[in-house]
Amino acid sequence: MAGCGPLLKNFVKRNPIISRTLEIRGDQTLEELHRAIFKAFDRTEEHMYEFQVGGKGPKDPKAKRYVLPTKFNNAFEKQPVEGNPKDTTVGSVRLSIDDAFGYWFDSGFE
């Protein structure tokens, strides 16, 4: 699906969930997980991304955020950043059963 635009209603109706199953070790970084997700979905263009751990869902202020550092992080972000995906391992975020674990791609500035 590389380079695809908006999805046709017919396609979405037949395919309401698009998913992939990935395996990753606890000693691999969140950045490596990002790259694995990119490869699994045939993505090639780079954008900002972040992982959110805990909380109840996307943009929950109680979630821990792992975000690439930029000069804009402090100026625009309302929620503090827990760490950098480049040096945070999957095992170090200490996921538990039923924890929310989100991958936010091309989040932009909201």
RAFENZI-V671685 format. One record per pair of residues at least 24 apart in sequence whose ideal C-beta (glycine too) atoms are under 6 Angstrom apart, sorted by the first residue. I is the first residue (numbers start at 1). J is the second residue. Records with the same first field share a line. If there is no record, write none. Layout:
I->J ; J
This chain:
1->42
2->42 ; 44
24->90
26->90 ; 91
27->89
28->90
29->89
30->66 ; 85 ; 88
31->85 ; 86
47->106
48->107
49->105
50->104
51->103
52->102
53->93 ; 101
54->99
55->100
58->102
76->109
